[in-house]
Amino acid sequence: MTHVEQSERIVPLAEQRRRHLPWTAAFDWLGAGWRDLLDRPGPSLAYGVAVFLVSLVIVWGLFAFGLDYILFPALAGFMVMGPLIAIGLYAKSQAIEAGRPFSLSSMLFVKAKAGGQVLFIGVILTLLMLLWMRAAVIVYALFFGLRPFPGLDHVAQMLFTTPTGWAMLLVGSVVGGLFAAFSFAISTFSVPMLLDQDVDAFTAMGTSISMVFRNLPVMIAWGVIVLVLSLLGVVTGLLGLIVVFPLLGHATWHSYKAIK
């Protein structure tokens, strides 16, 4: 087979997951997620309450053990784990789509087609989150040395009123953006895929990256929606997560089905 013939076969395969969706399709996914949330909302809201309580305990623990300096990286890292934590919400949306009954129990004890691969990807995402948090600490140390973290009451003044603070914000934003883009690409579709198909974790992550980067306009829009709603959940003292997390979980399932 010549190089030209090989290229003719490879290009169509590479284009298989390009859906040519308008960026506004992201709002359609959000609307579909809202409808799933309102379909017997009790289990979804209970799921959201559980996420809120666990998040609250983690934040309390960071302050109790003097680890408040990693609060912001930890909140950012939560977005890495979000797609995995939301697997029960995908299961509810899948059941609604198939006309099957569902319950909070079936959402908490999900039987994924990929079986133990879900746990494996969980380990990978956890390591990525820890690496992200460590990178944030290293960036801080590069600019401020071994200076103790001044506490949340004084961190804004330190960051926004000094050249060093601005430089750290710039570098930290670039580093955090790279971590965010990578984690979003490997996780947003891989976990729904493990629920839906019998594939291994690396195939799911690779496919997720392909699905994201071959549908960039709509996926950028979706990423912005996820970021804005997640920030809304945080600035409401985490209470907003009770609704925001289930909404995004259900909507993510519909994003997967649209691009699958």
C-alpha positions as CSV (number, residue, x, y, z in Angstrom):
1,M,0.0,0.0,0.0
2,T,1.4,3.4,-1.0
3,H,1.7,6.4,1.4
4,V,-1.1,8.1,-0.5
5,E,-3.4,5.1,-0.1
6,Q,-2.6,4.9,3.6
7,S,-3.4,8.6,4.0
8,E,-6.8,8.2,2.2
9,R,-7.7,5.5,4.7
10,I,-6.4,7.3,7.8
11,V,-8.1,10.7,7.1
12,P,-11.7,9.3,7.1
13,L,-11.0,7.4,10.4
14,A,-9.6,10.6,11.9
15,E,-12.7,12.5,10.9
16,Q,-15.2,10.0,12.3
17,R,-15.9,11.9,15.5
18,R,-16.2,15.3,13.9
19,R,-19.9,16.3,14.3
20,H,-19.9,19.8,13.0
21,L,-22.1,20.9,15.9
22,P,-22.6,24.7,16.4
23,W,-21.3,26.1,19.7
24,T,-24.9,26.7,20.8
25,A,-25.4,23.0,21.0
26,A,-23.8,23.2,24.4
27,F,-27.0,24.9,25.7
28,D,-29.1,22.1,24.2
29,W,-27.1,19.7,26.4
30,L,-27.7,21.9,29.4
31,G,-31.4,22.0,28.7
32,A,-31.5,18.2,28.3
33,G,-29.7,17.9,31.6
34,W,-32.2,20.1,33.3
35,R,-35.1,17.9,32.0
36,D,-33.4,14.8,33.4
37,L,-32.9,16.7,36.7
38,L,-36.6,17.5,36.9
39,D,-37.6,13.9,36.1
40,R,-38.1,12.6,39.7
41,P,-35.6,15.2,41.0
42,G,-35.3,13.6,44.5
43,P,-32.4,11.2,43.7
44,S,-30.5,13.8,41.7
45,L,-30.8,16.4,44.4
46,A,-29.8,13.8,47.1
47,Y,-26.7,13.2,44.9
48,G,-26.0,16.9,44.9
49,V,-26.5,17.1,48.7
50,A,-24.0,14.3,49.2
51,V,-21.4,16.1,47.0
52,F,-22.0,19.3,48.9
53,L,-21.5,17.6,52.3
54,V,-18.4,15.8,51.2
55,S,-17.0,19.1,49.8
56,L,-17.8,20.9,53.0
57,V,-16.0,18.2,55.1
58,I,-12.9,18.5,52.8
59,V,-12.8,22.3,53.0
60,W,-13.2,22.1,56.8
61,G,-10.4,19.5,57.0
62,L,-8.0,21.7,55.0
63,F,-8.5,24.5,57.5
64,A,-8.5,22.3,60.5
65,F,-5.1,20.8,59.6
66,G,-3.5,24.1,58.4
67,L,-3.7,23.2,54.7
68,D,-5.7,26.2,53.6
69,Y,-2.9,27.1,51.3
70,I,-4.0,24.4,48.9
71,L,-7.7,25.3,49.1
72,F,-7.8,26.9,45.6
73,P,-5.8,24.1,43.9
74,A,-8.1,21.6,45.7
75,L,-11.2,23.4,44.4
76,A,-9.7,23.4,40.9
77,G,-8.7,19.7,41.3
78,F,-12.3,18.9,42.1
79,M,-13.2,19.6,38.5
80,V,-10.8,16.8,37.5
81,M,-12.6,14.3,39.7
82,G,-16.1,15.7,38.8
83,P,-16.7,13.5,35.8
84,L,-15.9,10.4,37.8
85,I,-18.0,11.5,40.8
86,A,-21.0,12.1,38.4
87,I,-21.2,8.6,37.1
88,G,-24.4,7.9,39.0
89,L,-26.0,10.9,37.3
90,Y,-25.0,9.5,33.9
91,A,-26.6,6.2,34.9
92,K,-29.9,8.1,35.7
93,S,-29.9,9.9,32.3
94,Q,-29.1,6.6,30.6
95,A,-32.0,4.9,32.4
96,I,-34.4,7.7,31.4
97,E,-33.2,7.5,27.8
98,A,-33.8,3.7,27.8
99,G,-37.1,3.9,29.6
100,R,-35.8,1.9,32.6
101,P,-36.6,2.6,36.3
102,F,-33.9,4.2,38.4
103,S,-33.4,5.0,42.1
104,L,-30.9,6.6,44.3
105,S,-29.5,3.2,45.1
106,S,-29.0,2.4,41.4
107,M,-27.2,5.8,41.0
108,L,-24.9,5.1,43.9
109,F,-24.0,1.5,43.0
110,V,-23.5,1.8,39.3
111,K,-22.8,-1.2,37.2
112,A,-20.6,0.1,34.4
113,K,-20.1,-2.0,31.3
114,A,-16.4,-1.5,31.6
115,G,-16.4,-2.9,35.1
116,G,-13.2,-2.3,37.1
117,Q,-11.8,0.1,34.4
118,V,-13.8,2.8,36.2
119,L,-11.7,2.3,39.3
120,F,-8.6,2.4,37.2
121,I,-9.5,5.7,35.6
122,G,-10.4,7.0,39.1
123,V,-6.8,6.3,40.2
124,I,-5.4,8.1,37.1
125,L,-7.6,11.2,37.7
126,T,-6.7,11.2,41.4
127,L,-3.0,11.2,40.5
128,L,-3.6,14.0,38.0
129,M,-5.4,16.1,40.7
130,L,-2.6,15.5,43.2
131,L,0.0,16.5,40.5
132,W,-2.0,19.7,39.8
133,M,-2.1,20.6,43.5
134,R,1.7,20.0,43.8
135,A,2.3,22.1,40.7
136,A,0.4,25.0,42.3
137,V,2.6,24.7,45.5
138,I,5.7,24.7,43.4
139,V,4.6,27.8,41.4
140,Y,4.0,29.6,44.7
141,A,7.4,28.5,46.0
142,L,9.2,29.7,42.8
143,F,7.9,33.2,43.3
144,F,7.7,33.6,47.1
145,G,10.3,31.1,48.3
146,L,9.7,29.5,51.6
147,R,7.6,32.3,52.8
148,P,4.6,31.0,54.8
149,F,1.2,31.2,53.2
150,P,-0.3,34.5,54.6
151,G,-3.8,33.1,54.9
152,L,-6.9,33.8,52.9
153,D,-7.4,37.2,54.6
154,H,-4.2,38.5,53.1
155,V,-3.6,36.5,50.0
156,A,-5.5,39.0,47.7
157,Q,-3.3,41.9,48.8
158,M,-0.1,39.8,48.3
159,L,-1.2,38.7,44.8
160,F,-2.7,41.9,43.4
161,T,-0.6,44.6,44.9
162,T,2.9,43.4,44.1
163,P,4.8,42.7,40.8
164,T,5.7,39.3,42.1
165,G,2.1,38.5,42.9
166,W,1.0,39.5,39.3
167,A,3.8,37.4,37.8
168,M,2.8,34.4,39.9
169,L,-0.9,34.9,38.8
170,L,0.2,34.9,35.2
171,V,2.4,31.8,35.4
172,G,-0.1,30.0,37.6
173,S,-2.9,30.7,35.2
174,V,-0.9,29.3,32.3
175,V,0.0,26.2,34.3
176,G,-3.5,25.8,35.6
177,G,-5.0,26.3,32.2
178,L,-2.8,23.5,30.7
179,F,-3.8,21.1,33.5
180,A,-7.5,22.1,33.1
181,A,-7.5,21.6,29.3
182,F,-5.8,18.2,29.6
183,S,-8.0,17.0,32.4
184,F,-11.1,18.2,30.7
185,A,-10.1,16.4,27.5
186,I,-9.3,13.1,29.0
187,S,-12.2,12.9,31.5
188,T,-15.3,14.6,30.1
189,F,-16.2,11.7,27.8
190,S,-14.1,8.8,29.1
191,V,-16.2,8.1,32.2
192,P,-19.6,8.1,30.4
193,M,-18.0,5.8,27.8
194,L,-16.9,3.4,30.5
195,L,-20.5,3.3,31.8
196,D,-21.8,2.8,28.2
197,Q,-19.2,0.5,26.6
198,D,-16.9,-2.3,27.5
199,V,-13.6,-0.6,26.8
200,D,-10.4,-0.1,28.8
201,A,-9.5,3.2,30.5
202,F,-6.8,4.2,28.1
203,T,-9.0,3.7,25.1
204,A,-11.7,5.7,26.7
205,M,-9.3,8.6,27.6
206,G,-7.8,8.6,24.1
207,T,-11.2,8.6,22.5
208,S,-12.3,11.4,24.8
209,I,-9.3,13.5,23.7
210,S,-10.2,12.8,20.0
211,M,-13.9,13.7,20.6
212,V,-13.0,17.0,22.3
213,F,-10.4,18.2,19.8
214,R,-12.4,17.3,16.8
215,N,-15.4,19.3,18.1
216,L,-13.5,22.2,19.5
217,P,-16.1,25.1,19.1
218,V,-18.9,23.3,20.9
219,M,-16.5,21.8,23.5
220,I,-15.0,25.2,24.3
221,A,-18.5,26.5,24.8
222,W,-19.3,23.5,27.0
223,G,-16.1,24.0,29.0
224,V,-16.9,27.6,29.7
225,I,-20.4,26.6,30.8
226,V,-19.0,24.0,33.2
227,L,-16.5,26.5,34.6
228,V,-19.0,29.3,35.1
229,L,-21.6,27.0,36.8
230,S,-18.9,25.4,38.9
231,L,-17.7,28.8,40.1
232,L,-21.3,29.6,40.9
233,G,-21.5,26.5,43.0
234,V,-18.3,27.6,44.9
235,V,-19.2,31.3,45.5
236,T,-22.5,30.3,47.0
237,G,-20.6,28.6,49.8
238,L,-20.8,25.3,48.0
239,L,-24.6,25.2,48.5
240,G,-25.0,25.8,44.7
241,L,-23.4,22.4,44.1
242,I,-26.7,20.8,45.3
243,V,-28.3,21.8,42.0
244,V,-25.3,22.6,39.8
245,F,-23.5,19.3,40.1
246,P,-26.5,17.1,39.1
247,L,-27.4,19.5,36.3
248,L,-23.9,19.3,34.9
249,G,-23.7,15.5,35.4
250,H,-26.9,14.9,33.4
251,A,-25.9,17.4,30.7
252,T,-22.5,15.7,30.3
253,W,-24.3,12.5,29.5
254,H,-26.1,14.3,26.7
255,S,-22.9,15.8,25.4
256,Y,-21.4,12.3,25.2
257,K,-24.4,11.0,23.4
258,A,-24.4,13.9,20.9
259,I,-20.7,13.4,19.9
260,K,-20.4,9.6,20.5
